[in-house]
Amino acid sequence: MSDSIEYASQTTSPSPRLSKLAVMTLLVSLLACPFLTGFIGHKLEEINFVGFGVARPAVLALLMLSLILAVFALIRIRTSHGQLRGSDLAYYALALSVLWIALSFAIYFALRNAKFGPGD
């Protein structure tokens, strides 16, 4: 009578959930592309929706927000003891954020003294 009872078998732990913060961070990092946000900021300045000089700090703030969110997502996933997954998404977001920040500064320093017309 050594039949095993099926309901008394070892239960498996639930699979880890995907971190919503990691997904949101990746979306924010994708939308923080300086070409996209710079274009939108420039158009908003053209129609006088925002004051002149507001677009650059807003773009930089969005870039910093995406970087900080990526770090928070990584910390949260690492400290979840296997209950959350999505560290690969957070790493992608972190890499994109660093890339966008480096690209923004490279473009700024390359074009800050550029002359684009005959009157410049």
N, C-alpha and C positions, 0 to 999 in steps of 0.2 A: 504494500500500500504506500508506495513512495511516489505517488502521482503528485506532480507539482501543480500548484493552484495558480491559474493564470493571473488573477487579480492581485496576487501577492508578489508578483515579479518586480524586479527593480524598475522604478520609473525613470524616465529620461528627463533631464532638465529642459525647460522651455528654451527654444532657440532665441538667441539674442536679437533684440529689436534694433532697427535702423534708427540712428540718432537723427531726430528732426533738426537739431541745431547744425549738424554736419551738412544736411541737405540745404538748409537755408543759407549757410555760409558759402557753399559752392555757388548758389544762385546769386548772392550778393557779390561774390568775387567775379562772376561772369559779367554782371551788370556794371561793375566798377571799372570796366575797360575805359582807359582815358580817352580813347577816340570817340566812344559813345557818349560818355558823360561830358566831355569837353564840347562836343558838337551840340548836345542838348543845352548845356549852359550858355554857349555862345548864342544860340537861337533865342533863349529866354532873355538874354541881355539885349538882343536886337529889337525885340518887341516890348522892351521896357517892363518886363514882368518882374525881373530882379534888377537890383542896382548894379552899376558897373563895378567890376572887381569882386563880385560875389561868387562867380563861377569857379575861379581857381581854388579858393579855400574850400568850396563845397566839394569839388572833385577830390582834393587832398583828404578831406574829412571822410569821404566815402571809401577811399583807398585804405585809410587807417582803420576804419570800422571793419572792413573786410579782413584785414590782417588780425585785428584783435579778436574778432569772432572765430576765426580759424584756430587761433591759439586756445581760446576757451573751449571750442568743440573738441580739440585734441585732449585737453586736460580732462574734460568730462568723460570722454570715452575711455581714457586710460584708467581713471579712478572708478569706473563702473564695475570692475571685477568681472568682466565678460558678459554683462547684461546688455551692453550697447555695442553696436558695430557701426562702421562707417568711417573708420580712421583713414581709409584710403581717400574718401571724399574730402575729409578735412585736410589731408596732405595736399591734394590737388588744389583746394582753395587757398591754402597757404602759399603754394608755389605760384599760383596765378597772382595773388596779392603782391608778392615780392616782385614778380615780373612786371606788373603794372606800375608799381612804385618806381622801380629802376628805369623803366621806359619813360615814365613821366618826367623824372629828373633829367634823363639824358636828352629828351626833346627840349625841355626848358633851357638847359645850359647850352645846347647847340643853337637854339634859335633866339636867345635873348638879345643878341646884338646883330641879328641878321637884318639885311636891307633887302626889301622886296620890290622896290620900285624906283623910278628915276628921281623922285622927290625925296627919297630917304637919305 
